[in-house]
């Protein structure tokens, strides 16, 4: 990859907007912007003008010095009025002024990785943030972007690197008087600790793929329990037909709804009742499947219905408050009474049960596979702890897998540990 050219690109969404952001990074970024009539001030955003032909274009200009920028190179950010034609013209001017070129996809983040500003997992977090489609995905991507996975794996990498250095010292330098090979007890202790830590990361992790699916909130209950009326109110439009005749709703109807700050899929299903024909039987199967796959069930109970037995994934909703004598804790999908309290209750549940919690991290499929591989080789190292050469080979493989997560293959650091820890080659 070309890391020496100055690269330029539009870094905001394409199309018309109030503002557009043009970014350029590389060795001639500062000299290029000066040719366009602006004087960059590192660490500050200034208001100035850029020469566009014979005209002056007012812009906001941000400048970041080499080794203090996202990419690790000189970095200029230009904000101007969000006209696409003007933005393209500005990119062309910057390319000409710097002698650079237009950036390829992901090249700014790639430079941040190659300059050591971010790890490979963090770079993947940037990509995941861009492609996120809901709040849960954004939260998971933020954990990657903030380096949570890298911070979790780095201590294991350091532990295994030290252990490998000791094992290899025992193999290669047994005749050196200052070298003391690791004892079998100590070796097994170190490998056990690494195994437990890796298992803990895998067990607490949440696959990014699972965050792409919105949590499902299903409205269930007997026929005419007020489900469809409540559904329409929560959706904010007349999405389903409401009728006092039972069986009006036959299919599971879905709409996206926001509870607090969490996007969810609200599902209205047929009332649960006795099946008397083939059609109603199919309807009941569809309804039960929706309940079985729900993240949360809002069990609607009408004034004449008995409350069901519930579990931790069920909230009983007393509907038709306008027809009840005792209206406490009841809702009405016609007047909106009690709905806001219900919204908050659902939001709290989704936030606590369907989001990335504290102590967890989100994993892409590549991360999951590499962690499993690393754990497998640590397990093999324990099995071969009596044979130093085989144990060392397994530890190296484990380090290779962990190194591929962050982009730094740690076994290359082993010699440094050997020479710094022992008087080898004195």
Steps between C-alpha positions, in 0.01 A plus 500: 500500500619850411555681831709788367255691281274777626143374475182707470134402530153621592451355850138597557192343345460572131216724384369843598540604865570805714868406519741270319831374639806457279799333660858473378790320663864456407838673483380788282167570670622818676694634201204427274249692708741795514508503119124541511536814711433365853736489799435191716520523880561162665248400763254776408203544270522837328278695266680595178472501120633272227577614149262336254606646169445874527256462787541461875320209666431550874583186696568364846851353510639244745866397504675215680877453508677179409482241782214698658235416242267209434719372217838578655576737208433869444122528488278782372121509536299753299134575568310700240146544372353162409471526123616173334638676191696742717631211713626317190666820377668542838635143490647565154666820621653319799632220279661756270643711784652204687604288205307222668209282400147410600483248785374147451236340722610478863842649432494760779426228757757270339764769550392538861564127544834491319623801695415323827225742598238225523494119505349285228200424723445874552515556125230235461300690762508808276361295213235345725394847618448617143290196411298487827124498452380528861606615846617156610734476202630850569574403861681185392699686235593767755652235726715376213590853394601593853738204511320289762586173324863603457524593869360161597736299281821698558557373860455140381743563214757641742454206739536241225799683351681497836410134549627409155824687563554296816416169330735576210769613740474160663538335159779710351700629792507225760880519517495870590560542871277808526204340327236330710239314299136528604383227733221267390277626780552863401447418133168330566388785724575757227323295233198441725466873565520576127241230430258634761537856371442400137196293597361795696533734200328249272219431748424868566531611139206586276521420127455812288274295273248460783489878553388556141160352584260731679356364826144374458221626726187289451147603599325184615177410675150370441284623210363854548748575779581837340826391335441655160377830644810518719715400201361785289559752779860390555571502127339841463267413214204280406712203401255216575123470487328520838168320538305360793452175306766249607747372241551830319879462527623180335862563400785631712531868408831677568598866524818668622451707817741692722474443875715760674818482293461136393363396163274197517267300278145515640292194401122469511376141492165324497324449831584169665187288499366150437550385137179398323623466140813468289536875443478586869744220578759651263432842652562369851826333392621829352405684819674247725816510285509878539474465878769230510746723312414823681750693708208646696130410512244764593214281618183702454224433751150638445260594784341151494823302453700324768865590536734225375801353670803701389874465466791745483430569132135595549332823607127483577315796345150578628322638194176692442546732798195697382279196568644413840370600842851488645728676251824479701790370287270455201551639149267611226595480134216738415572789738871432561455470876792319663685453169800714591558301816483180293749643248746574781455153649571338163798732441655402833455130425656527154787709630576246773446183297550574130804726490874464545549514876793590718781247495405367156649565162371449149681260269507471125505141364875531437561589866288212627690249286843633598417497872379141473819407314715672763316320780538166321876540471532604866312182589740301279796674668374381840466145368859514373653685794735207569650533150651847476533508119134406441381735774697788350359428153143510636560827685642652180189399307279652770697826482469500123120482532487778760735713294266480203223662708695820562719481191816448703642150488660481842737199469756728330547666840614180670873551442479842661356338813768232501788745476356752743412238763816294502873551458506324165800559274694681772 
